[in-house]
Amino acid sequence: MLGNEVKYFIKDVIRNPRSGLDWVGTRVAYALRWKKVPFLPVAIDIEPNNTCNFKCTHCQVTYWDKKPAYFNSEIFVKVLKQIPNLMKVKLQGMGEPLLNKQLIPMLQAGEQQGVRMHFHTNGSISDPIKANQLAQLDRTHITYSIDGATAGTFTQMRPGSRFNQIVENIQMLMSKRRSGSNLLVSAWTVVTQKNVHELPQIIQLAKKLGLDFIAIQPYLTSWGKEDMESHTNDIQVTTASDTFASQLATAKATATDAGIDLIVNEYSRFCRDKPCAWAWKSAFIAANGDVVPCCVVADSDVVKMGNVFEQDFKEIWNSSAYQELREQIINHDLPEYCKNCYVDP
């Protein structure tokens, strides 16, 4: 996987040398802790919609009461022009992206701009036409949330889901993917106490479906909200436990035997000496145009830096609000919504 990332990075810089300058510049700005960053991000998250058809207990969308908001391809292209040297866009937020009928046109528009696209989906929405359109993409990474190997466990993790239908939808896409295509298709598993016992079987399922790799996330976030902790803490898996260690060891052996790459996303919390880099390197744009500092908060009711429908992203990026946030991070005077990600808040 790392080799592919390097390959794509080199291609992106050759295509647009300025993107390489911005990539270096944002990292220098972070390393030197500049409050004002004279370079724009080369990777960003854009939320296509804030609606979902599932009621996952660990997700903040289940509990919020927001007005439904949707991007369309015309708005999306306008936002891309505000950040002209992008290498990668994760067209993902707190909703299910395929509920947005403009998702595929937006993915196509991003590819036409030379941007590598990525989105996560719960896999519930598909038909032969959508599957064929997705299969034709060539600079896109699709990640399916697979949080169980059986219908019972999957439904516990993803209330409202139909496990067999999701498996069939993934199979439909994989059957249409062209030989030699650059379309990347992977799985993502959020590991909790509800599904840790099925971790090896989930690896086997990902292999059976023909996915390129699987990544697991053995932790939950409370989205920077104290009131979400009651929904996440009780099901949080203890990574130091014998149960998790045993299941992870078996999962790794299973992946090796099956010949599928397994990526374990360790939860490395930030600290005073190694602060979060989001405020220097990237941002999250909500479906209503609001700019939020990161995808872990992903809610402009918590913090809003500006709105790309009302002003240019470049102005927002070095606004007084952004400079104040960077100063707070530099001084380790963290806002409440940041503290959940730090070991020494």
C-alpha positions in Angstrom: 0.0 0.0 0.0 2.8 2.4 0.9 4.4 1.8 -2.6 1.1 2.8 -4.3 0.9 6.0 -2.2 4.4 6.9 -3.2 3.6 6.2 -6.9 0.4 8.3 -6.8 2.2 11.1 -5.0 5.0 11.3 -7.7 2.3 11.3 -10.4 0.4 14.0 -8.7 3.5 16.2 -8.4 4.4 15.7 -12.0 0.9 16.6 -13.0 0.9 19.7 -10.9 4.2 20.8 -9.4 2.5 23.4 -7.2 0.7 20.6 -5.3 4.2 19.3 -4.3 5.1 22.8 -3.1 1.9 23.0 -1.0 2.5 19.5 0.4 5.9 20.5 1.6 4.8 24.0 2.7 2.0 22.8 4.9 4.3 20.4 6.6 7.0 23.0 7.1 4.3 25.3 8.6 3.3 22.6 11.0 6.8 21.8 12.0 7.6 25.4 12.6 4.2 26.0 14.2 3.3 29.0 12.1 -0.1 30.6 13.0 -0.5 31.8 9.4 0.0 29.1 6.6 0.8 30.5 3.2 0.1 27.2 1.5 -3.2 25.4 0.9 -4.0 21.8 1.8 -3.4 19.1 -0.8 -5.9 16.7 0.8 -9.3 17.6 2.2 -12.6 16.0 3.4 -15.8 17.2 1.8 -19.1 15.9 3.2 -21.5 15.2 0.2 -24.5 14.9 2.5 -25.3 14.8 6.2 -28.0 12.1 6.1 -27.8 8.4 6.7 -30.2 5.4 6.5 -28.6 3.5 9.4 -28.9 4.2 13.2 -25.5 3.2 14.4 -25.4 3.7 18.2 -21.7 4.9 18.1 -22.3 7.6 15.4 -23.3 11.2 16.1 -25.6 11.4 13.1 -28.0 9.1 15.0 -28.5 11.7 17.6 -28.4 15.1 15.9 -31.3 17.0 14.4 -29.7 18.8 11.4 -31.4 20.2 8.4 -30.6 17.8 5.5 -27.9 19.2 3.3 -26.5 17.9 0.0 -23.6 19.0 -2.3 -24.1 18.8 -6.1 -21.5 18.4 -8.8 -21.6 22.1 -9.8 -21.0 23.3 -6.2 -18.3 20.6 -5.8 -16.3 21.9 -8.8 -16.6 25.4 -7.5 -15.1 24.3 -4.2 -12.3 22.4 -5.9 -11.4 25.7 -7.7 -11.0 27.4 -4.3 -8.3 24.8 -3.4 -6.6 24.3 -6.8 -3.7 22.1 -6.0 -5.5 19.2 -4.3 -4.1 15.7 -4.7 -6.8 13.9 -2.8 -10.4 14.4 -1.7 -12.3 12.2 0.7 -15.9 12.7 -0.4 -17.1 11.7 3.0 -18.7 13.1 6.1 -21.1 11.9 8.7 -23.8 10.6 6.2 -24.1 7.7 3.7 -22.6 9.2 0.5 -24.7 7.1 -1.9 -27.8 8.8 -0.6 -26.6 11.8 -2.6 -27.7 11.2 -6.2 -24.9 13.5 -7.3 -22.1 11.4 -5.7 -21.0 9.6 -8.8 -21.0 12.9 -10.9 -18.9 14.5 -8.2 -16.5 11.5 -8.2 -16.2 11.8 -12.0 -15.7 15.6 -11.8 -12.9 15.1 -9.2 -11.2 12.5 -11.4 -11.4 14.9 -14.4 -9.6 17.5 -12.3 -6.8 15.0 -11.7 -7.8 14.5 -8.0 -7.7 11.1 -6.4 -11.1 10.5 -4.8 -12.2 8.4 -1.8 -15.4 7.6 0.0 -16.7 5.2 2.6 -20.1 3.6 2.2 -22.2 1.2 4.3 -22.9 -0.7 1.1 -26.7 -0.7 1.4 -27.4 1.4 -1.7 -26.7 -0.1 -5.1 -28.2 -1.3 -8.4 -26.6 -2.5 -11.7 -26.4 1.1 -13.1 -24.7 2.5 -10.0 -22.4 -0.5 -9.8 -21.4 -0.1 -13.4 -20.8 3.7 -13.1 -18.6 3.1 -10.0 -16.7 0.3 -11.7 -15.7 2.7 -14.5 -13.9 5.1 -12.1 -10.1 5.0 -12.3 -8.8 7.4 -9.6 -11.2 6.5 -6.9 -10.9 4.4 -3.7 -14.2 2.9 -2.3 -14.2 1.6 1.2 -17.0 -0.6 2.5 -17.8 -0.7 6.2 -17.9 -4.3 7.1 -18.4 -4.7 10.9 -19.5 -8.3 11.1 -19.2 -11.6 9.4 -22.7 -12.7 10.2 -26.1 -11.0 9.9 -26.7 -10.9 13.7 -23.4 -9.2 14.5 -23.6 -6.9 11.5 -27.1 -5.7 12.5 -26.0 -5.1 16.1 -23.2 -2.8 14.8 -25.3 -1.3 12.0 -29.0 -1.1 13.0 -31.1 -0.9 9.9 -28.8 -2.9 7.7 -29.5 -6.1 5.7 -26.3 -8.1 5.7 -27.0 -10.4 2.8 -28.0 -7.4 0.6 -24.8 -5.6 1.4 -22.7 -8.6 0.5 -24.6 -8.9 -2.8 -24.1 -5.2 -3.5 -20.3 -5.5 -3.0 -20.2 -8.6 -5.2 -22.1 -6.8 -7.9 -19.5 -4.0 -8.0 -16.5 -6.4 -7.9 -18.0 -8.4 -10.8 -18.1 -5.2 -12.9 -14.6 -3.9 -12.0 -12.5 -4.0 -15.2 -9.3 -6.1 -15.3 -6.3 -3.7 -14.8 -8.5 -1.0 -13.4 -7.0 1.5 -10.9 -10.3 1.5 -8.9 -9.4 0.5 -5.4 -12.0 -1.3 -3.2 -11.3 -2.1 0.4 -13.1 -2.9 3.7 -13.0 -0.9 7.0 -14.0 -2.6 10.3 -14.7 -0.7 13.5 -13.8 -3.1 16.2 -16.0 -3.0 19.4 -17.0 -5.5 22.1 -20.0 -6.4 19.8 -17.9 -7.8 17.0 -14.3 -8.5 18.2 -15.1 -12.2 18.3 -15.7 -12.2 14.6 -12.6 -10.4 13.5 -10.9 -13.4 11.8 -14.1 -14.2 10.0 -14.4 -10.6 8.8 -11.0 -11.0 7.3 -12.1 -14.1 5.5 -15.2 -12.3 4.2 -13.1 -9.5 2.8 -11.0 -12.0 1.0 -14.0 -13.9 -0.3 -15.4 -10.6 -1.7 -12.2 -10.0 -3.6 -11.4 -6.7 -1.8 -7.9 -5.2 -2.2 -7.2 -4.9 1.5 -8.9 -4.5 4.9 -8.3 -1.9 7.6 -9.4 -2.3 11.2 -10.1 0.5 13.7 -9.9 -0.8 17.3 -11.2 2.4 18.9 -14.1 4.8 18.9 -14.2 8.6 19.0 -16.8 10.6 20.9 -16.6 13.3 18.2 -15.4 15.9 20.6 -18.7 15.7 22.5 -19.0 14.7 26.1 -22.6 13.5 25.6 -21.5 11.0 23.0 -19.2 9.2 25.5 -22.2 7.3 27.0 -22.7 5.7 23.5 -19.1 4.9 22.8 -17.4 4.1 26.1 -19.5 1.1 27.0 -18.7 -0.8 23.7 -15.1 0.4 23.4 -12.8 -2.6 23.0 -9.8 -2.7 25.4 -6.8 -3.1 23.1 -4.6 -4.3 26.0 -7.0 -7.1 26.8 -6.2 -10.8 26.2 -9.4 -11.1 24.2 -8.4 -8.4 21.7 -4.8 -9.6 21.5 -5.9 -13.2 20.8 -8.5 -12.1 18.1 -6.0 -9.7 16.5 -3.3 -12.4 16.4 -5.7 -14.8 14.7 -6.9 -12.1 12.3 -3.3 -11.4 11.3 -2.6 -15.1 10.7 -5.9 -15.4 8.8 -4.9 -12.5 6.6 -1.5 -13.9 5.9 -3.0 -17.3 5.0 -5.7 -15.7 2.8 -3.2 -13.4 1.1 -5.0 -10.2 1.9 -3.3 -7.1 3.4 -4.5 -6.2 6.9 -3.9 -2.7 8.2 -4.3 -2.0 11.9 -5.0 1.6 12.6 -3.6 2.1 16.0 -5.0 4.9 18.1 -2.0 7.2 18.6 -3.3 10.1 20.7 -1.7 13.5 20.5 0.3 15.3 23.2 2.0 18.6 23.9 5.1 17.6 22.1 3.3 16.0 19.2 0.1 18.1 18.5 -2.6 17.5 16.0 -1.6 18.7 12.5 -5.1 19.0 11.0 -5.1 22.8 11.5 -2.0 23.1 9.3 -2.6 20.3 6.7 -6.2 19.7 6.0 -9.9 20.6 6.8 -13.4 19.2 6.8 -16.1 20.9 4.7 -19.6 20.0 5.8 -22.5 19.5 3.4 -23.8 23.0 4.1 -20.5 24.6 3.2 -19.3 25.1 6.8 -15.6 24.6 7.4 -14.7 22.4 10.5 -11.1 21.9 11.6 -11.2 18.1 11.4 -13.2 15.0 10.5 -13.2 13.8 14.1 -15.4 16.7 15.1 -17.2 16.9 11.8 -20.0 19.1 13.1 -20.1 22.8 12.6 -22.5 23.2 15.6 -19.4 22.4 17.7 -16.9 24.7 15.8 -17.2 26.6 12.6 -14.3 28.4 10.9 -16.2 29.9 8.0 -18.4 28.8 5.0 -17.1 28.2 1.5 -20.4 29.2 0.0 -20.0 32.7 1.5 -16.2 33.3 1.2 -13.2 31.7 -0.5 -11.5 28.9 1.4 -8.1 30.7 1.2 -9.6 33.5 3.3 -11.0 31.0 5.8 -7.7 29.1 6.0 -5.9 32.1 7.5 -8.8 33.8 9.2 -8.5 35.0 12.8 -10.5 31.9 13.9 -7.9 29.5 12.3 -4.9 31.4 13.6 -6.4 31.4 17.0 -7.0 27.7 16.9 -3.4 27.1 15.8 -2.2 29.3 18.6 -4.2 27.3 21.1 -2.7 24.1 19.8 0.8 25.5 19.9 0.3 26.7 23.5 -1.4 23.5 24.5 -4.4 25.6 25.5 -6.8 23.2 23.8 -10.4 23.9 23.1 -12.8 21.3 24.7 -13.5 19.6 21.4 -9.8 18.8 20.9 -9.1 17.3 24.3 -10.5 13.8 23.6 -7.7 13.2 21.1 -4.9 14.1 23.5 -3.2 12.1 26.3 -2.4 15.2 28.2 -5.4 17.5 27.7 
